[in-house]
Amino acid sequence: LLANGYDGFIRMDDWLKFTIDELLKRNSKILVKIHPNFHKYNKHFRSSYEIKIFNNIKKKYKNFQNIKFIDYPILNKKIMNSIDRKKTILITHHGTPILEGVASGFKIISSEMTRWDRKFKLSNSWSNRKEYKKILNKNISELKHGSMNDLKKLSSEIFKDKFGVHGKEYFEKLLKNKPNQKILNKIEKSIFSR
């Protein structure tokens, strides 16, 4: 299920198949990259389930010459450095590829249901299937670049805040091991000290 909210899609595989089908109607060249966590946590039941879903999608579209699947871990930066920014649109549902894409000068399409506020103008975003289909059918010249100023503001908020999702004091990191009273007190302090 999509953890960041409903945007017309219940599950990521629904979103991915819809995206591929719409792009095939335009005869677009498509590169689909597996999420790196599918391999990072490959002993976790969820990873094996997600790899199975990814492989089913790969199998469904195997006869299309204009689709390439990357089913091994690779840095987004490596891919971005090898493709033409003026001819390529990055499409992701949510997450750090948006930040990497803006920083690298790509135009991006993503859901509004990300982990940050909609006030940050980083991508050409949608909130429902109708809007998404409309954005997918735009030419690259009709799409906007993400705001570098908004990227800087957001980066400052999420990467420099010790209590933020990437900070040393983020509660999920503290709870990763068995929680004890000292850790719970630290979490409580981080919540109520703001």
TORFIDREN-921423 format. One record per residue (C-alpha): x, y, z; residue number from 1; residue in one letter. Coordinates in steps of 0.2 Angstrom, whole numbers, padded with zeros to 4 digits. Layout:
<nodes>
      xx      yy      zz     k   r
       X       Y       Z   NUM   a
...
</nodes>
This chain:
<nodes>
      xx      yy      zz     k   r
    0000    0000    0000     1   l
    0005    0018   -0003     2   l
    0011    0025    0014     3   a
    0011    0043    0010     4   n
   -0008    0045    0005     5   g
   -0020    0041   -0008     6   y
   -0017    0049   -0025     7   d
   -0028    0038   -0036     8   g
   -0017    0022   -0034     9   f
   -0019    0010   -0020    10   i
   -0003    0000   -0023    11   r
    0014    0004   -0031    12   m
    0012   -0010   -0044    13   d
   -0005   -0002   -0050    14   d
    0004    0015   -0052    15   w
    0019    0007   -0061    16   l
    0008   -0003   -0073    17   k
   -0003    0013   -0077    18   f
    0013    0023   -0080    19   t
    0020    0010   -0092    20   i
    0004    0008   -0101    21   d
    0002    0027   -0104    22   e
    0020    0029   -0109    23   l
    0018    0014   -0122    24   l
    0003    0023   -0130    25   k
    0016    0037   -0134    26   r
    0029    0025   -0140    27   n
    0041    0032   -0127    28   s
    0057    0024   -0122    29   k
    0056    0018   -0104    30   i
    0069    0013   -0091    31   l
    0062    0005   -0075    32   v
    0073    0004   -0060    33   k
    0070   -0008   -0046    34   i
    0070    0000   -0029    35   h
    0087   -0003   -0020    36   p
    0080   -0009   -0004    37   n
    0072   -0024   -0013    38   f
    0090   -0031   -0013    39   h
    0097   -0022    0003    40   k
    0085   -0031    0014    41   y
    0083   -0047    0003    42   n
    0080   -0058    0019    43   k
    0065   -0048    0024    44   h
    0049   -0056    0019    45   f
    0043   -0039    0011    46   r
    0058   -0038    0000    47   s
    0055   -0055   -0007    48   s
    0037   -0051   -0010    49   y
    0041   -0034   -0019    50   e
    0054   -0043   -0030    51   i
    0041   -0055   -0035    52   k
    0029   -0041   -0040    53   i
    0043   -0032   -0049    54   f
    0047   -0048   -0059    55   n
    0029   -0051   -0063    56   n
    0029   -0033   -0071    57   i
    0045   -0036   -0080    58   k
    0038   -0053   -0087    59   k
    0022   -0044   -0092    60   k
    0032   -0031   -0103    61   y
    0046   -0042   -0109    62   k
    0041   -0041   -0127    63   n
    0042   -0022   -0128    64   f
    0058   -0017   -0136    65   q
    0057    0001   -0129    66   n
    0057   -0004   -0111    67   i
    0072   -0009   -0101    68   k
    0072   -0015   -0083    69   f
    0086   -0013   -0071    70   i
    0084   -0026   -0058    71   d
    0100   -0024   -0049    72   y
    0106   -0010   -0037    73   p
    0114    0005   -0045    74   i
    0115    0023   -0040    75   l
    0103    0035   -0047    76   n
    0117    0047   -0050    77   k
    0126    0034   -0062    78   k
    0110    0033   -0072    79   i
    0107    0051   -0072    80   m
    0125    0055   -0078    81   n
    0123    0044   -0093    82   s
    0106    0051   -0100    83   i
    0102    0067   -0109    84   d
    0093    0079   -0097    85   r
    0085    0089   -0111    86   k
    0077    0073   -0118    87   k
    0073    0063   -0102    88   t
    0059    0065   -0090    89   i
    0061    0057   -0073    90   l
    0046    0049   -0066    91   i
    0045    0042   -0049    92   t
    0030    0040   -0037    93   h
    0039    0049   -0022    94   h
    0056    0049   -0013    95   g
    0074    0054   -0015    96   t
    0074    0052   -0034    97   p
    0065    0068   -0034    98   i
    0078    0077   -0024    99   l
    0092    0069   -0035   100   e
    0083    0074   -0051   101   g
    0081    0092   -0046   102   v
    0099    0093   -0041   103   a
    0104    0086   -0057   104   s
    0094    0097   -0068   105   g
    0080    0085   -0074   106   f
    0062    0088   -0076   107   k
    0052    0077   -0064   108   i
    0035    0070   -0063   109   i
    0029    0063   -0046   110   s
    0014    0061   -0034   111   s
    0010    0075   -0023   112   e
    0010    0062   -0009   113   m
    0028    0063   -0004   114   t
    0036    0064    0013   115   r
    0037    0083    0012   116   w
    0025    0098    0010   117   d
    0017    0102   -0006   118   r
    0024    0120   -0004   119   k
    0040    0113   -0011   120   f
    0039    0115   -0030   121   k
    0051    0101   -0035   122   l
    0041    0091   -0048   123   s
    0026    0091   -0060   124   n
    0015    0083   -0048   125   s
   -0003    0075   -0048   126   w
   -0016    0071   -0034   127   s
   -0027    0059   -0044   128   n
   -0027    0048   -0060   129   r
   -0034    0061   -0071   130   k
   -0021    0074   -0067   131   e
   -0007    0061   -0069   132   y
   -0013    0055   -0086   133   k
   -0013    0073   -0091   134   k
    0004    0076   -0085   135   i
    0011    0060   -0093   136   l
    0004    0066   -0110   137   n
    0013    0083   -0110   138   k
    0029    0086   -0120   139   n
    0045    0089   -0110   140   i
    0044    0107   -0116   141   s
    0028    0109   -0107   142   e
    0035    0103   -0090   143   l
    0043    0114   -0077   144   k
    0060    0111   -0068   145   h
    0060    0109   -0050   146   g
    0064    0124   -0039   147   s
    0083    0124   -0033   148   m
    0078    0136   -0020   149   n
    0065    0124   -0013   150   d
    0077    0110   -0014   151   l
    0089    0120   -0003   152   k
    0076    0124    0009   153   k
    0069    0106    0010   154   l
    0087    0099    0011   155   s
    0091    0110    0026   156   s
    0075    0105    0035   157   e
    0076    0086    0032   158   i
    0095    0083    0032   159   f
    0101    0095    0045   160   k
    0088    0093    0058   161   d
    0094    0080    0070   162   k
    0076    0074    0074   163   f
    0072    0073    0055   164   g
    0070    0057    0046   165   v
    0089    0058    0041   166   h
    0095    0064    0058   167   g
    0104    0055    0071   168   k
    0090    0057    0084   169   e
    0076    0051    0072   170   y
    0064    0041    0083   171   f
    0063    0026    0071   172   e
    0082    0025    0071   173   k
    0082    0025    0090   174   l
    0068    0011    0091   175   l
    0077    0000    0078   176   k
    0085   -0010    0092   177   n
    0074   -0015    0107   178   k
    0068    0001    0115   179   p
    0073    0004    0133   180   n
    0068    0018    0145   181   q
    0083    0029    0141   182   k
    0079    0028    0122   183   i
    0060    0031    0125   184   l
    0065    0046    0136   185   n
    0076    0053    0122   186   k
    0061    0051    0110   187   i
    0049    0060    0122   188   e
    0061    0074    0124   189   k
    0064    0076    0105   190   s
    0045    0077    0102   191   i
    0041    0089    0116   192   f
    0056    0100    0115   193   s
    0050    0108    0099   194   r
</nodes>
